[in-house]
């Protein structure tokens, strides 16, 4: 793209015309001065020639030297001749010399006398117009001409500006479009010129807007038909299996899987028909969807035509069992259409999972639990009896006590993990993760304590502690690297927290603001888009970067990327896990990359742990990578203690690669 000119079109034209006119005036002045001088010299030369002719005639009449001396000085003074010498054969016959002689300006002439052979006349004369003094009267005509020329030049410059004002408007709109503000300047001003070019830009911007909207709808359509059930809007079997497979491979993961199946669905479909069956499925889906809202990481899926699957991540077996019993009571309130028997039309099976379990075995356990529930002959639920590791299940009081103790000790512990470009060498920023320790010193991840933190209403106090520690770390860093802070959406939409965050950011030197990345989850951002818009615009105006985390955990429209001017989108870990064998996840990422193609947003793959995953995401075209393959999560204290002035890449079992 060519560089923008430094001057406006009108200014360049006015400068050009002014330069031409001033140059013409200068040339006229120089030419006039030279002509004036040459005319004066020609006049003097003619006068001297006439003087020599008169003198030659008088000598030819035989006048003596005394007679010539009587009338010649008066004639010489009238002709402004200061010196006259008549010589004959190098001998002076007559000489006249005035007392006022300016030898610097004097002109000298030598003439022979035609009637007097051997006579030579030498004349010294003052230049013409030497007695003329500078005055306005002498130059009045020239001054008036100059004034008229300058007035015409000013009027002409104004006329040019008025004529090319439309061209300047068109150029300004083109610059705004190149600067990425095409949405605001999609329609041009009526005064833009040339009108045809303005109309073409209007039409192209309109077509581009329609194309982007169509692309966004098409991308949403692809993701929706790939991962969502068309009737209920819940996740389909593909998405559920992908999430479950990724969760059971995460370190320290545990939770519960619940299966809800309607009895004899195929026979029921034949008896009731599709319209009534669809209404029943939608009613069940609404009940289940409302029930899982309290669990932020839960996944609801319509696994089969008459079956739903629910995954509760990071939930203890007691909590999963309590939720299954709660579902039992909620579904029992639904009145199924006749001839469905109200007391025996659904069954619920439940099992728990831990790190290392296989998805196939979990589905077998759910099937066995469902069969046990069906043997009861009524609406019931059954849990698969399997040995499980004990989990520390806390109540609200114990969680609040733990959070208060953590805040009293200075806040949570911050772990950092680097984020690189896709080449794996250029570091973009460091993401800071909040971790807390329980009474026994065991580190608890945010995915486990964040739901409890929201339940006890301590999000704002916790996020304030995270921001304060993060800003201290930013000010203490010597490598000029940016940091990323994870903040909950509940805190960001709180007005008191917004005022506090505004004060903290304004207290920082302005050079540090572009090095601050604020992360929040995609699900909450899309759900509360109107409430998030003010704080998002404030962060962008301050120069901070807005990061959307866990993108792809749910299938939503990507309109928020353009609306909030998001800088970075981080993919959910489940999309990256074993991505080489999951073409549906690759399709999802390609669709998201296509939706972000018209904006400068960067898409980062989170959870890259093997070289195969790295190669796949590189081929897909993501801009950045993050995961244990490039650097594990390290404690902030450890990093600062070992290498205070530079980043130390951790040693892992993949370090050779």
Phi, psi and omega in degrees: 000134181288153180287148179288140180294152181282337182242152175290160180299316180296318179297322179294319179294316179297317178298320180295313181295317179299317179298319180296315182294314179297321177296320178295318178297318180298317179296319179297318179297314181296314178298320178296320180296316179295317179295321178300316180294316181294322177296319178297317179294322178295321178296316179296316180299321178294320179296319179295323178296319178294321178298318180295322179297316179296316181296322179295322181291320181292322177292326179293335179280353176091021176293143181275176181294323180292321179293320179295322182295342180282315184257339186291317180301322179295319178294322180293320179295323178292332179267007178061034177264122184268342182207138177217130180229124176254122183241147174228114182052052177067014177245137184283122179265319180210141181218135176228137181213127179276157180280339181258094181234125174252097185293340181288326183257351186292146176251139183244139179224146175234125181230140170275154177266116185297323184276348183238092181300137179088353180271141179226134180248126177248122183242140172236120187229148176281148182294159180289152174064019181287338180272358181282126180260155180287129179204158179293328179294319180294327183250022184297315181296317179294320179296317178298320179297319179295318179298317178296321179295316180294320177297317177296325179294316178297314179298319179295322177296317177296321178297318177298318180298318179293322182290326184258014177298321177296323177295323177293320176299318179295319179294319179297318179295322178297321178294320178295323177294319177294332179279003177090015180249038182293333180296322182283329184248036179289331178251131184274168178283145179300338182274001182296144182218138001291142184296325180295318178295320178297318179294322178297316179296319177302313181294319180294320178295322178294316177295322178295320178297315178297320180295320178294317178297319178294321178296318178296317178295322180292319178296317177296323178297318179297312181295323181294313182285344179272324189237353183241150173280132187287336182275313186261339185082358177279172178295151177264187185294324181298313181293320181295314179298321179295316179294316181295318179296322180287323183292317184291348178264353179283147182290129177074018182277149175199168181161197181228152177236128183239137180238127178245120182232133177277138187288133175047059185293323181294316177295323180294325179293322179292326183280316186271331186091163185293321182301312181291325178293321178295321178296320178295317179297317179295322179293319177294320180297321179296317180298314181293320180297319178292327182289325184275000181297333182285348179249110187294331183259014180284150179235122177254131183222142168271096191286316174232182181300321181242030183215144177237144177238140181231132176245126177251107182275144176056041177238137180292157179303324180296319179293320178295318179295320178296322179292321178298319177294324177295320176297323179301315181290322181293315181290333180293340179282343180285136178261102181289154180289153176292150004268029180290134180281120189297328184271001181207069180230356175210158177216150184235131174241145183222146172212166179245158179228157175224173178299130178101346177292152178263149181295320180298319180291324178295321179292325175296320178295322177295321179296319178293322178294322178295320178296321178296322178291323180292333179293340179290338178076018180205172175298119183202171176227153182217141179254135177290127183276109180219146178291136181221154177289141180291139179244141181281097180271122183250149172268177182298323182294316180292322177296315180298320178298318179295316180296319179296322178293321179296315180292325178294332180272009176110001178108179182288165173277138182255126173252145182237149178221132183284152174241127186246163167293170183298337178289347178080008183241317182279119183273129181271306178196175177245127178269133180258126179252136178270130177228147176236159178246137178277191183297333181267004180084009180280133181282131180248129180282162182294328181298339180266320186266348181296318176300319179293325178298321177290324181294321182273357175072037180244024181298314186295314180297321180293316181292327175298319178295322179295316181295317181297316179293321180295319179292324175298318178295321180297317181291333182272350183286147180251351186264005178059026181269144180282157177236155180238127182250130177269118179237145180284151180293328178299324179287321184293331180268359177279128184295322179295318179293324178298317178295319179295316180295322177298318179295318180297318181289322179290339178282346181276152169300142186298333181293339181275340186298318178295350180265011180249122175250129178251120183253144171211162186281150182291321183300312179292323181298314181289323181292327181239052186296317181295321180287332181277344185297316180298314182291327178294316178294325178294316180298318179295319179294328179284345181100357178285165180256137178258125184241133176254120184259161177059037177290132181097355177294326171232157181269109181226168177287146181266019180297331183297335182298316180280325183293317184261001181056054180293140181266322185223139173238122181254125182287151178290148184300327183295335178287335185266333184298119179053044187291336180296337180253014181231087181296333180293325176290323177296321177296320179298315182293319178299320179295318179293321177296322176294323178291331180267000185294330182275001181233161181280016182291145179256135179257126184240131177272120182255139178092024178284118185236352179226161179292327179297318177295321179299315181296323181292314182292330174296316180292331179288333176104019176291155185272337183213164181223152178208135180164177182291342177294333181254341179172127180281169177285121181246148177293142180298319181296321181294318181295317182291327183287323185276314182227086185289339187251359181204166180273134180253115181287128183291154177270124178232175181287353176255011189298330180294332181281000000 
